[in-house]
Structure formats: C-alpha cells, structure tokens
C-alpha cells in the first residue's frame, strides 16, 4: 500500500526524512505540497527533508528579515527579497528553502522573476536560517553557491561566508560593511521577546537614523 503525501502529518518542530527520492518525484512532491504551506523542505542527492517550524521560529524569521530590509533601504542598497522561495538546481540535485533570502549584488538578475532556477539564475547573495529546532543544511547552501549565510540559533547569530567551496565563520557581513550585525540582531531579537515587534522596529529606525546619519528611512 502506498501512502499519499497528504496522509503524512508532521508536528511543529519535527522533521520527516524520505530517501531515494528522484528529482522528478521531488518536483511532484513540491507541487503537491503547494506554495501556501507551513512546511519547509531541503533536498540533497535523493534525500528529502520536510520540516514544520515552531511559532518562535516564525517570529525570529520575521524580525530578522525586517531588520535586514530596514538596513538595506537606509543604506540605499538596491535589493530584491525572495523570502523562503525554493532554491533548486537540478544539475546539482540540490534544493533548499531558506527562511528568507536577498539578492543584493545580483539583484538585477532576478527582477521580475517569480520562481528561481539556479541552473539559470545566480544564487541569492544572502540567505537567513532560523535554526531553533532543525539543523541548517550547510551542504545545500555550499553546493548552490550562496555566498553568505546567517544562522540564528539559541546562542545567537552566526555569519558564514563561502570561501573556496566551504563556509568560514565570520564576525562581520560583507553586505553590511562597518555595521555590527551580530550585536544588532542578537539585541533586537531578544528585545522582541519583551517589548514586541512594533517597539523594536521603531527603536531600530531611530538607531539607524542616529548612528548611520540617515535623515529619512
């Protein structure tokens, strides 16, 4: 007897692993899951992971993504946000869904795109993963060539930069030169737990104007 995918229930904070999944089967599963879903996926060489995040995961994702967007706008850096869109490359048999991602240096390559095929388009310049209960798939991102990966864990933000095909931990972000990103993210995510999103964003906009000499955000 063969189970339909819709019969599989994954509790928040848990994963299901499916092995020996062909690329065609993977594409079929993506279509069946649909775009409006709570689950995230990663795929590597026939191994498919389906994960449903916890609510705290979603709150951290939203606040960190919003902080990054505020900084990019304030610094007048052109970018294209792609959220948790599926990053996939059939030739590499790799696919992953970040919590959010941004095209910055390569933003012009994806203007007007609704879906990404990394056999054609470049990978995003920055991907962000909230790693509260799951393990970030470094191999996926390495093989897809994502140059900068932020990973937020219970210990705080970690920045990894791709060098010679391997991720090296860094204390700074090349996309935000001269800005203490790790300190900012850790402080604001923690603050979000006590005062809420609205106050965090208002205070952060004030901090940006005062510290980056930006007259208008």
ZIJOHU-V57055 format. One record per run of one state. SS is the DSSP state (~ for helix, > for strand, _ for the rest). FROM is the first residue (numbers start at 1). TO is the last residue. If there is no record, write none. Layout:
((SS/FROM/TO) (SS/FROM/TO))
This chain:
((_/1/4) (~/5/7) (_/8/13) (>/14/18) (_/19/22) (~/23/33) (_/34/38) (>/39/44) (_/45/46) (>/47/52) (_/53/54) (~/55/74) (_/75/79) (>/80/81) (_/82/85) (>/86/89) (_/90/93) (>/94/97) (_/98/99) (>/100/103) (_/104/106) (~/107/110) (_/111/125) (>/126/130) (_/131/137) (~/138/144) (_/145/147) (>/148/153) (_/154/155) (>/156/163) (_/164/165) (>/166/170) (_/171/173) (~/174/176) (_/177/180) (~/181/195) (_/196/196) (~/197/211) (_/212/217))
